[in-house]
Amino acid sequence: MSFISDIKGWVGALTELGLMLIALGVVTGLLVGANTPFIGNVTANIVGFVKDLGSNGLVGLIALGFILWLFSNRKVA
């Protein structure tokens, strides 16, 4: 079972890294401008994602609830 714990640790660490990179992209996008080199337009991508979820009605709402549930049950290692 140690193998599964190791995989869980790696997945958790990669998720944390991804969330930190998204936060970095949003902050640099706000400070520097929309098309930050090597990062792109993160805020426009997030806004587009939310619009896509919103245009799908109930399915989008269920998907958003599932995504929020996934991230709310995280434990920082």
PDB file of N, CA, C and O in Angstrom:
ATOM      1  N   MET A   1       0.814  -1.193   0.000  1.00  0.00           N
ATOM      2  CA  MET A   1       0.000   0.000   0.000  1.00  0.00           C
ATOM      3  C   MET A   1       0.859   1.258   0.000  1.00  0.00           C
ATOM      4  O   MET A   1       0.355   2.360  -0.219  1.00  0.00           O
ATOM      5  N   SER A   2       2.127   1.097   0.240  1.00  0.00           N
ATOM      6  CA  SER A   2       3.022   2.253   0.222  1.00  0.00           C
ATOM      7  C   SER A   2       3.095   2.851  -1.178  1.00  0.00           C
ATOM      8  O   SER A   2       3.254   4.061  -1.340  1.00  0.00           O
ATOM      9  N   PHE A   3       2.979   1.993  -2.184  1.00  0.00           N
ATOM     10  CA  PHE A   3       3.023   2.449  -3.571  1.00  0.00           C
ATOM     11  C   PHE A   3       1.862   3.392  -3.871  1.00  0.00           C
ATOM     12  O   PHE A   3       2.048   4.418  -4.524  1.00  0.00           O
ATOM     13  N   ILE A   4       0.678   3.051  -3.400  1.00  0.00           N
ATOM     14  CA  ILE A   4      -0.501   3.891  -3.624  1.00  0.00           C
ATOM     15  C   ILE A   4      -0.357   5.209  -2.875  1.00  0.00           C
ATOM     16  O   ILE A   4      -0.740   6.259  -3.390  1.00  0.00           O
ATOM     17  N   SER A   5       0.186   5.163  -1.675  1.00  0.00           N
ATOM     18  CA  SER A   5       0.410   6.396  -0.916  1.00  0.00           C
ATOM     19  C   SER A   5       1.400   7.303  -1.627  1.00  0.00           C
ATOM     20  O   SER A   5       1.236   8.523  -1.639  1.00  0.00           O
ATOM     21  N   ASP A   6       2.430   6.706  -2.221  1.00  0.00           N
ATOM     22  CA  ASP A   6       3.402   7.498  -2.977  1.00  0.00           C
ATOM     23  C   ASP A   6       2.751   8.168  -4.181  1.00  0.00           C
ATOM     24  O   ASP A   6       3.014   9.337  -4.462  1.00  0.00           O
ATOM     25  N   ILE A   7       1.908   7.433  -4.888  1.00  0.00           N
ATOM     26  CA  ILE A   7       1.216   7.998  -6.050  1.00  0.00           C
ATOM     27  C   ILE A   7       0.283   9.119  -5.617  1.00  0.00           C
ATOM     28  O   ILE A   7       0.215  10.158  -6.274  1.00  0.00           O
ATOM     29  N   LYS A   8      -0.440   8.919  -4.511  1.00  0.00           N
ATOM     30  CA  LYS A   8      -1.316   9.969  -3.992  1.00  0.00           C
ATOM     31  C   LYS A   8      -0.513  11.219  -3.648  1.00  0.00           C
ATOM     32  O   LYS A   8      -0.953  12.337  -3.915  1.00  0.00           O
ATOM     33  N   GLY A   9       0.643  11.032  -3.066  1.00  0.00           N
ATOM     34  CA  GLY A   9       1.503  12.168  -2.727  1.00  0.00           C
ATOM     35  C   GLY A   9       1.948  12.927  -3.962  1.00  0.00           C
ATOM     36  O   GLY A   9       1.928  14.158  -3.978  1.00  0.00           O
ATOM     37  N   TRP A  10       2.352  12.198  -5.000  1.00  0.00           N
ATOM     38  CA  TRP A  10       2.778  12.840  -6.247  1.00  0.00           C
ATOM     39  C   TRP A  10       1.627  13.580  -6.913  1.00  0.00           C
ATOM     40  O   TRP A  10       1.803  14.703  -7.384  1.00  0.00           O
ATOM     41  N   VAL A  11       0.458  12.965  -6.956  1.00  0.00           N
ATOM     42  CA  VAL A  11      -0.706  13.614  -7.570  1.00  0.00           C
ATOM     43  C   VAL A  11      -1.087  14.865  -6.788  1.00  0.00           C
ATOM     44  O   VAL A  11      -1.410  15.893  -7.384  1.00  0.00           O
ATOM     45  N   GLY A  12      -1.052  14.787  -5.468  1.00  0.00           N
ATOM     46  CA  GLY A  12      -1.346  15.957  -4.641  1.00  0.00           C
ATOM     47  C   GLY A  12      -0.348  17.075  -4.862  1.00  0.00           C
ATOM     48  O   GLY A  12      -0.722  18.246  -4.935  1.00  0.00           O
ATOM     49  N   ALA A  13       0.928  16.713  -4.969  1.00  0.00           N
ATOM     50  CA  ALA A  13       1.960  17.724  -5.200  1.00  0.00           C
ATOM     51  C   ALA A  13       1.803  18.367  -6.576  1.00  0.00           C
ATOM     52  O   ALA A  13       1.976  19.579  -6.711  1.00  0.00           O
ATOM     53  N   LEU A  14       1.479  17.580  -7.590  1.00  0.00           N
ATOM     54  CA  LEU A  14       1.272  18.133  -8.928  1.00  0.00           C
ATOM     55  C   LEU A  14       0.044  19.031  -8.977  1.00  0.00           C
ATOM     56  O   LEU A  14       0.041  20.046  -9.675  1.00  0.00           O
ATOM     57  N   THR A  15      -0.998  18.662  -8.239  1.00  0.00           N
ATOM     58  CA  THR A  15      -2.193  19.501  -8.176  1.00  0.00           C
ATOM     59  C   THR A  15      -1.879  20.830  -7.512  1.00  0.00           C
ATOM     60  O   THR A  15      -2.308  21.883  -7.985  1.00  0.00           O
ATOM     61  N   GLU A  16      -1.131  20.784  -6.414  1.00  0.00           N
ATOM     62  CA  GLU A  16      -0.729  22.018  -5.736  1.00  0.00           C
ATOM     63  C   GLU A  16       0.101  22.899  -6.662  1.00  0.00           C
ATOM     64  O   GLU A  16      -0.095  24.113  -6.711  1.00  0.00           O
ATOM     65  N   LEU A  17       1.021  22.292  -7.392  1.00  0.00           N
ATOM     66  CA  LEU A  17       1.853  23.049  -8.323  1.00  0.00           C
ATOM     67  C   LEU A  17       1.008  23.680  -9.417  1.00  0.00           C
ATOM     68  O   LEU A  17       1.225  24.836  -9.780  1.00  0.00           O
ATOM     69  N   GLY A  18       0.051  22.934  -9.943  1.00  0.00           N
ATOM     70  CA  GLY A  18      -0.831  23.477 -10.976  1.00  0.00           C
ATOM     71  C   GLY A  18      -1.645  24.654 -10.481  1.00  0.00           C
ATOM     72  O   GLY A  18      -1.787  25.653 -11.186  1.00  0.00           O
ATOM     73  N   LEU A  19      -2.184  24.545  -9.268  1.00  0.00           N
ATOM     74  CA  LEU A  19      -2.961  25.650  -8.706  1.00  0.00           C
ATOM     75  C   LEU A  19      -2.090  26.876  -8.457  1.00  0.00           C
ATOM     76  O   LEU A  19      -2.534  28.006  -8.656  1.00  0.00           O
ATOM     77  N   MET A  20      -0.850  26.654  -8.022  1.00  0.00           N
ATOM     78  CA  MET A  20       0.070  27.781  -7.827  1.00  0.00           C
ATOM     79  C   MET A  20       0.404  28.453  -9.153  1.00  0.00           C
ATOM     80  O   MET A  20       0.499  29.678  -9.221  1.00  0.00           O
ATOM     81  N   LEU A  21       0.582  27.661 -10.208  1.00  0.00           N
ATOM     82  CA  LEU A  21       0.876  28.239 -11.519  1.00  0.00           C
ATOM     83  C   LEU A  21      -0.315  29.016 -12.069  1.00  0.00           C
ATOM     84  O   LEU A  21      -0.133  30.045 -12.721  1.00  0.00           O
ATOM     85  N   ILE A  22      -1.526  28.539 -11.816  1.00  0.00           N
ATOM     86  CA  ILE A  22      -2.714  29.282 -12.240  1.00  0.00           C
ATOM     87  C   ILE A  22      -2.784  30.608 -11.502  1.00  0.00           C
ATOM     88  O   ILE A  22      -3.059  31.644 -12.109  1.00  0.00           O
ATOM     89  N   ALA A  23      -2.538  30.585 -10.194  1.00  0.00           N
ATOM     90  CA  ALA A  23      -2.550  31.826  -9.417  1.00  0.00           C
ATOM     91  C   ALA A  23      -1.467  32.781  -9.908  1.00  0.00           C
ATOM     92  O   ALA A  23      -1.700  33.986 -10.006  1.00  0.00           O
ATOM     93  N   LEU A  24      -0.291  32.253 -10.215  1.00  0.00           N
ATOM     94  CA  LEU A  24       0.786  33.086 -10.750  1.00  0.00           C
ATOM     95  C   LEU A  24       0.390  33.691 -12.084  1.00  0.00           C
ATOM     96  O   LEU A  24       0.678  34.860 -12.341  1.00  0.00           O
ATOM     97  N   GLY A  25      -0.260  32.921 -12.931  1.00  0.00           N
ATOM     98  CA  GLY A  25      -0.706  33.428 -14.225  1.00  0.00           C
ATOM     99  C   GLY A  25      -1.732  34.531 -14.096  1.00  0.00           C
ATOM    100  O   GLY A  25      -1.698  35.505 -14.847  1.00  0.00           O
ATOM    101  N   VAL A  26      -2.653  34.386 -13.143  1.00  0.00           N
ATOM    102  CA  VAL A  26      -3.667  35.425 -12.933  1.00  0.00           C
ATOM    103  C   VAL A  26      -3.016  36.706 -12.431  1.00  0.00           C
ATOM    104  O   VAL A  26      -3.325  37.792 -12.921  1.00  0.00           O
ATOM    105  N   VAL A  27      -2.123  36.588 -11.463  1.00  0.00           N
ATOM    106  CA  VAL A  27      -1.475  37.778 -10.900  1.00  0.00           C
ATOM    107  C   VAL A  27      -0.604  38.469 -11.937  1.00  0.00           C
ATOM    108  O   VAL A  27      -0.658  39.692 -12.065  1.00  0.00           O
ATOM    109  N   THR A  28       0.197  37.717 -12.679  1.00  0.00           N
ATOM    110  CA  THR A  28       1.035  38.354 -13.697  1.00  0.00           C
ATOM    111  C   THR A  28       0.196  38.930 -14.817  1.00  0.00           C
ATOM    112  O   THR A  28       0.560  39.955 -15.394  1.00  0.00           O
ATOM    113  N   GLY A  29      -0.917  38.294 -15.137  1.00  0.00           N
ATOM    114  CA  GLY A  29      -1.816  38.840 -16.150  1.00  0.00           C
ATOM    115  C   GLY A  29      -2.407  40.168 -15.723  1.00  0.00           C
ATOM    116  O   GLY A  29      -2.585  41.066 -16.545  1.00  0.00           O
ATOM    117  N   LEU A  30      -2.713  40.296 -14.443  1.00  0.00           N
ATOM    118  CA  LEU A  30      -3.250  41.554 -13.937  1.00  0.00           C
ATOM    119  C   LEU A  30      -2.178  42.635 -13.837  1.00  0.00           C
ATOM    120  O   LEU A  30      -2.453  43.807 -14.096  1.00  0.00           O
ATOM    121  N   LEU A  31      -0.966  42.250 -13.465  1.00  0.00           N
ATOM    122  CA  LEU A  31       0.102  43.234 -13.291  1.00  0.00           C
ATOM    123  C   LEU A  31       0.759  43.643 -14.603  1.00  0.00           C
ATOM    124  O   LEU A  31       1.000  44.829 -14.829  1.00  0.00           O
ATOM    125  N   VAL A  32       1.049  42.683 -15.465  1.00  0.00           N
ATOM    126  CA  VAL A  32       1.820  42.949 -16.680  1.00  0.00           C
ATOM    127  C   VAL A  32       0.923  43.220 -17.876  1.00  0.00           C
ATOM    128  O   VAL A  32       1.188  44.134 -18.656  1.00  0.00           O
ATOM    129  N   GLY A  33      -0.113  42.452 -18.023  1.00  0.00           N
ATOM    130  CA  GLY A  33      -0.998  42.611 -19.169  1.00  0.00           C
ATOM    131  C   GLY A  33      -1.551  41.275 -19.607  1.00  0.00           C
ATOM    132  O   GLY A  33      -1.245  40.229 -19.034  1.00  0.00           O
ATOM    133  N   ALA A  34      -2.368  41.337 -20.630  1.00  0.00           N
ATOM    134  CA  ALA A  34      -3.104  40.143 -21.048  1.00  0.00           C
ATOM    135  C   ALA A  34      -2.205  39.047 -21.610  1.00  0.00           C
ATOM    136  O   ALA A  34      -2.347  37.887 -21.225  1.00  0.00           O
ATOM    137  N   ASN A  35      -1.303  39.377 -22.492  1.00  0.00           N
ATOM    138  CA  ASN A  35      -0.484  38.349 -23.148  1.00  0.00           C
ATOM    139  C   ASN A  35       0.910  38.304 -22.549  1.00  0.00           C
ATOM    140  O   ASN A  35       1.870  38.796 -23.143  1.00  0.00           O
ATOM    141  N   THR A  36       1.010  37.719 -21.385  1.00  0.00           N
ATOM    142  CA  THR A  36       2.285  37.566 -20.712  1.00  0.00           C
ATOM    143  C   THR A  36       3.076  36.457 -21.408  1.00  0.00           C
ATOM    144  O   THR A  36       2.537  35.375 -21.642  1.00  0.00           O
ATOM    145  N   PRO A  37       4.348  36.708 -21.742  1.00  0.00           N
ATOM    146  CA  PRO A  37       5.141  35.664 -22.405  1.00  0.00           C
ATOM    147  C   PRO A  37       5.242  34.399 -21.541  1.00  0.00           C
ATOM    148  O   PRO A  37       5.402  34.481 -20.324  1.00  0.00           O
ATOM    149  N   PHE A  38       5.150  33.261 -22.170  1.00  0.00           N
ATOM    150  CA  PHE A  38       5.260  31.925 -21.577  1.00  0.00           C
ATOM    151  C   PHE A  38       4.088  31.562 -20.671  1.00  0.00           C
ATOM    152  O   PHE A  38       4.012  30.427 -20.200  1.00  0.00           O
ATOM    153  N   ILE A  39       3.177  32.493 -20.417  1.00  0.00           N
ATOM    154  CA  ILE A  39       2.026  32.201 -19.563  1.00  0.00           C
ATOM    155  C   ILE A  39       0.740  32.322 -20.354  1.00  0.00           C
ATOM    156  O   ILE A  39      -0.174  31.514 -20.186  1.00  0.00           O
ATOM    157  N   GLY A  40       0.660  33.324 -21.215  1.00  0.00           N
ATOM    158  CA  GLY A  40      -0.531  33.522 -22.027  1.00  0.00           C
ATOM    159  C   GLY A  40      -1.586  34.318 -21.289  1.00  0.00           C
ATOM    160  O   GLY A  40      -1.297  35.003 -20.308  1.00  0.00           O
ATOM    161  N   ASN A  41      -2.793  34.221 -21.764  1.00  0.00           N
ATOM    162  CA  ASN A  41      -3.890  34.985 -21.195  1.00  0.00           C
ATOM    163  C   ASN A  41      -4.727  34.071 -20.306  1.00  0.00           C
ATOM    164  O   ASN A  41      -5.772  33.569 -20.718  1.00  0.00           O
ATOM    165  N   VAL A  42      -4.256  33.867 -19.094  1.00  0.00           N
ATOM    166  CA  VAL A  42      -4.889  32.935 -18.169  1.00  0.00           C
ATOM    167  C   VAL A  42      -6.280  33.411 -17.775  1.00  0.00           C
ATOM    168  O   VAL A  42      -7.212  32.610 -17.697  1.00  0.00           O
ATOM    169  N   THR A  43      -6.426  34.703 -17.526  1.00  0.00           N
ATOM    170  CA  THR A  43      -7.725  35.212 -17.084  1.00  0.00           C
ATOM    171  C   THR A  43      -8.789  35.027 -18.165  1.00  0.00           C
ATOM    172  O   THR A  43      -9.932  34.696 -17.850  1.00  0.00           O
ATOM    173  N   ALA A  44      -8.432  35.233 -19.432  1.00  0.00           N
ATOM    174  CA  ALA A  44      -9.400  35.022 -20.516  1.00  0.00           C
ATOM    175  C   ALA A  44      -9.781  33.548 -20.620  1.00  0.00           C
ATOM    176  O   ALA A  44     -10.933  33.224 -20.906  1.00  0.00           O
ATOM    177  N   ASN A  45      -8.829  32.663 -20.393  1.00  0.00           N
ATOM    178  CA  ASN A  45      -9.130  31.227 -20.416  1.00  0.00           C
ATOM    179  C   ASN A  45     -10.076  30.843 -19.283  1.00  0.00           C
ATOM    180  O   ASN A  45     -10.987  30.039 -19.483  1.00  0.00           O
ATOM    181  N   ILE A  46      -9.869  31.408 -18.102  1.00  0.00           N
ATOM    182  CA  ILE A  46     -10.748  31.117 -16.971  1.00  0.00           C
ATOM    183  C   ILE A  46     -12.145  31.667 -17.230  1.00  0.00           C
ATOM    184  O   ILE A  46     -13.140  30.994 -16.964  1.00  0.00           O
ATOM    185  N   VAL A  47     -12.219  32.900 -17.753  1.00  0.00           N
ATOM    186  CA  VAL A  47     -13.519  33.501 -18.061  1.00  0.00           C
ATOM    187  C   VAL A  47     -14.242  32.681 -19.130  1.00  0.00           C
ATOM    188  O   VAL A  47     -15.449  32.464 -19.025  1.00  0.00           O
ATOM    189  N   GLY A  48     -13.528  32.226 -20.147  1.00  0.00           N
ATOM    190  CA  GLY A  48     -14.127  31.380 -21.177  1.00  0.00           C
ATOM    191  C   GLY A  48     -14.632  30.065 -20.621  1.00  0.00           C
ATOM    192  O   GLY A  48     -15.694  29.585 -21.019  1.00  0.00           O
ATOM    193  N   PHE A  49     -13.879  29.480 -19.705  1.00  0.00           N
ATOM    194  CA  PHE A  49     -14.287  28.228 -19.059  1.00  0.00           C
ATOM    195  C   PHE A  49     -15.577  28.421 -18.269  1.00  0.00           C
ATOM    196  O   PHE A  49     -16.484  27.593 -18.338  1.00  0.00           O
ATOM    197  N   VAL A  50     -15.653  29.519 -17.520  1.00  0.00           N
ATOM    198  CA  VAL A  50     -16.858  29.798 -16.729  1.00  0.00           C
ATOM    199  C   VAL A  50     -18.048  30.073 -17.642  1.00  0.00           C
ATOM    200  O   VAL A  50     -19.165  29.651 -17.344  1.00  0.00           O
ATOM    201  N   LYS A  51     -17.821  30.779 -18.754  1.00  0.00           N
ATOM    202  CA  LYS A  51     -18.910  31.033 -19.707  1.00  0.00           C
ATOM    203  C   LYS A  51     -19.410  29.734 -20.320  1.00  0.00           C
ATOM    204  O   LYS A  51     -20.615  29.544 -20.486  1.00  0.00           O
ATOM    205  N   ASP A  52     -18.483  28.836 -20.656  1.00  0.00           N
ATOM    206  CA  ASP A  52     -18.885  27.540 -21.208  1.00  0.00           C
ATOM    207  C   ASP A  52     -19.719  26.748 -20.208  1.00  0.00           C
ATOM    208  O   ASP A  52     -20.720  26.132 -20.574  1.00  0.00           O
ATOM    209  N   LEU A  53     -19.300  26.767 -18.940  1.00  0.00           N
ATOM    210  CA  LEU A  53     -20.084  26.067 -17.923  1.00  0.00           C
ATOM    211  C   LEU A  53     -21.450  26.714 -17.754  1.00  0.00           C
ATOM    212  O   LEU A  53     -22.454  26.021 -17.591  1.00  0.00           O
ATOM    213  N   GLY A  54     -21.489  28.049 -17.792  1.00  0.00           N
ATOM    214  CA  GLY A  54     -22.751  28.761 -17.619  1.00  0.00           C
ATOM    215  C   GLY A  54     -23.716  28.555 -18.768  1.00  0.00           C
ATOM    216  O   GLY A  54     -24.929  28.540 -18.559  1.00  0.00           O
ATOM    217  N   SER A  55     -23.203  28.397 -19.971  1.00  0.00           N
ATOM    218  CA  SER A  55     -24.086  28.223 -21.125  1.00  0.00           C
ATOM    219  C   SER A  55     -24.667  26.817 -21.210  1.00  0.00           C
ATOM    220  O   SER A  55     -25.597  26.576 -21.980  1.00  0.00           O
ATOM    221  N   ASN A  56     -24.134  25.900 -20.436  1.00  0.00           N
ATOM    222  CA  ASN A  56     -24.628  24.524 -20.461  1.00  0.00           C
ATOM    223  C   ASN A  56     -25.719  24.254 -19.439  1.00  0.00           C
ATOM    224  O   ASN A  56     -26.159  23.113 -19.300  1.00  0.00           O
ATOM    225  N   GLY A  57     -26.159  25.263 -18.731  1.00  0.00           N
ATOM    226  CA  GLY A  57     -27.283  25.124 -17.809  1.00  0.00           C
ATOM    227  C   GLY A  57     -27.001  24.193 -16.653  1.00  0.00           C
ATOM    228  O   GLY A  57     -25.999  24.341 -15.953  1.00  0.00           O
ATOM    229  N   LEU A  58     -27.886  23.234 -16.456  1.00  0.00           N
ATOM    230  CA  LEU A  58     -27.806  22.336 -15.311  1.00  0.00           C
ATOM    231  C   LEU A  58     -26.558  21.458 -15.367  1.00  0.00           C
ATOM    232  O   LEU A  58     -25.942  21.194 -14.334  1.00  0.00           O
ATOM    233  N   VAL A  59     -26.185  21.011 -16.543  1.00  0.00           N
ATOM    234  CA  VAL A  59     -24.988  20.176 -16.677  1.00  0.00           C
ATOM    235  C   VAL A  59     -23.752  20.966 -16.260  1.00  0.00           C
ATOM    236  O   VAL A  59     -22.873  20.437 -15.580  1.00  0.00           O
ATOM    237  N   GLY A  60     -23.684  22.230 -16.666  1.00  0.00           N
ATOM    238  CA  GLY A  60     -22.565  23.078 -16.265  1.00  0.00           C
ATOM    239  C   GLY A  60     -22.541  23.317 -14.774  1.00  0.00           C
ATOM    240  O   GLY A  60     -21.472  23.351 -14.165  1.00  0.00           O
ATOM    241  N   LEU A  61     -23.712  23.483 -14.177  1.00  0.00           N
ATOM    242  CA  LEU A  61     -23.798  23.685 -12.737  1.00  0.00           C
ATOM    243  C   LEU A  61     -23.352  22.441 -11.980  1.00  0.00           C
ATOM    244  O   LEU A  61     -22.660  22.541 -10.966  1.00  0.00           O
ATOM    245  N   ILE A  62     -23.743  21.284 -12.466  1.00  0.00           N
ATOM    246  CA  ILE A  62     -23.317  20.030 -11.840  1.00  0.00           C
ATOM    247  C   ILE A  62     -21.807  19.858 -11.984  1.00  0.00           C
ATOM    248  O   ILE A  62     -21.139  19.449 -11.034  1.00  0.00           O
ATOM    249  N   ALA A  63     -21.263  20.167 -13.163  1.00  0.00           N
ATOM    250  CA  ALA A  63     -19.818  20.055 -13.376  1.00  0.00           C
ATOM    251  C   ALA A  63     -19.065  21.017 -12.468  1.00  0.00           C
ATOM    252  O   ALA A  63     -18.040  20.649 -11.894  1.00  0.00           O
ATOM    253  N   LEU A  64     -19.560  22.246 -12.332  1.00  0.00           N
ATOM    254  CA  LEU A  64     -18.917  23.217 -11.451  1.00  0.00           C
ATOM    255  C   LEU A  64     -18.960  22.743 -10.006  1.00  0.00           C
ATOM    256  O   LEU A  64     -17.969  22.872  -9.286  1.00  0.00           O
ATOM    257  N   GLY A  65     -20.085  22.202  -9.573  1.00  0.00           N
ATOM    258  CA  GLY A  65     -20.186  21.666  -8.217  1.00  0.00           C
ATOM    259  C   GLY A  65     -19.217  20.521  -7.988  1.00  0.00           C
ATOM    260  O   GLY A  65     -18.618  20.417  -6.917  1.00  0.00           O
ATOM    261  N   PHE A  66     -19.059  19.660  -8.986  1.00  0.00           N
ATOM    262  CA  PHE A  66     -18.121  18.540  -8.868  1.00  0.00           C
ATOM    263  C   PHE A  66     -16.682  19.035  -8.778  1.00  0.00           C
ATOM    264  O   PHE A  66     -15.900  18.522  -7.978  1.00  0.00           O
ATOM    265  N   ILE A  67     -16.328  20.025  -9.588  1.00  0.00           N
ATOM    266  CA  ILE A  67     -14.972  20.582  -9.556  1.00  0.00           C
ATOM    267  C   ILE A  67     -14.699  21.226  -8.204  1.00  0.00           C
ATOM    268  O   ILE A  67     -13.632  21.025  -7.624  1.00  0.00           O
ATOM    269  N   LEU A  68     -15.655  21.997  -7.701  1.00  0.00           N
ATOM    270  CA  LEU A  68     -15.482  22.617  -6.387  1.00  0.00           C
ATOM    271  C   LEU A  68     -15.374  21.571  -5.289  1.00  0.00           C
ATOM    272  O   LEU A  68     -14.590  21.733  -4.354  1.00  0.00           O
ATOM    273  N   TRP A  69     -16.151  20.500  -5.392  1.00  0.00           N
ATOM    274  CA  TRP A  69     -16.071  19.428  -4.408  1.00  0.00           C
ATOM    275  C   TRP A  69     -14.691  18.769  -4.432  1.00  0.00           C
ATOM    276  O   TRP A  69     -14.130  18.465  -3.379  1.00  0.00           O
ATOM    277  N   LEU A  70     -14.149  18.550  -5.621  1.00  0.00           N
ATOM    278  CA  LEU A  70     -12.821  17.936  -5.726  1.00  0.00           C
ATOM    279  C   LEU A  70     -11.763  18.778  -5.032  1.00  0.00           C
ATOM    280  O   LEU A  70     -10.920  18.251  -4.305  1.00  0.00           O
ATOM    281  N   PHE A  71     -11.806  20.092  -5.257  1.00  0.00           N
ATOM    282  CA  PHE A  71     -10.779  20.952  -4.689  1.00  0.00           C
ATOM    283  C   PHE A  71     -11.022  21.264  -3.216  1.00  0.00           C
ATOM    284  O   PHE A  71     -10.077  21.609  -2.508  1.00  0.00           O
ATOM    285  N   SER A  72     -12.246  21.154  -2.737  1.00  0.00           N
ATOM    286  CA  SER A  72     -12.505  21.452  -1.330  1.00  0.00           C
ATOM    287  C   SER A  72     -12.082  20.306  -0.417  1.00  0.00           C
ATOM    288  O   SER A  72     -11.849  20.522   0.772  1.00  0.00           O
ATOM    289  N   ASN A  73     -11.982  19.112  -0.944  1.00  0.00           N
ATOM    290  CA  ASN A  73     -11.592  17.959  -0.137  1.00  0.00           C
ATOM    291  C   ASN A  73     -10.088  17.714  -0.133  1.00  0.00           C
ATOM    292  O   ASN A  73      -9.633  16.663   0.316  1.00  0.00           O
ATOM    293  N   ARG A  74      -9.323  18.663  -0.622  1.00  0.00           N
ATOM    294  CA  ARG A  74      -7.871  18.500  -0.650  1.00  0.00           C
ATOM    295  C   ARG A  74      -7.293  18.723   0.738  1.00  0.00           C
ATOM    296  O   ARG A  74      -7.815  19.514   1.523  1.00  0.00           O
ATOM    297  N   LYS A  75      -6.221  18.021   1.027  1.00  0.00           N
ATOM    298  CA  LYS A  75      -5.473  18.228   2.261  1.00  0.00           C
ATOM    299  C   LYS A  75      -4.059  18.618   1.870  1.00  0.00           C
ATOM    300  O   LYS A  75      -3.391  17.909   1.117  1.00  0.00           O
ATOM    301  N   VAL A  76      -3.616  19.741   2.383  1.00  0.00           N
ATOM    302  CA  VAL A  76      -2.270  20.201   2.063  1.00  0.00           C
ATOM    303  C   VAL A  76      -1.288  19.366   2.861  1.00  0.00           C
ATOM    304  O   VAL A  76      -1.402  19.246   4.081  1.00  0.00           O
ATOM    305  N   ALA A  77      -0.320  18.790   2.157  1.00  0.00           N
ATOM    306  CA  ALA A  77       0.652  17.914   2.816  1.00  0.00           C
ATOM    307  C   ALA A  77       1.728  18.706   3.509  1.00  0.00           C
ATOM    308  O   ALA A  77       2.629  18.126   4.114  1.00  0.00           O
TER     309      ALA A  77
END
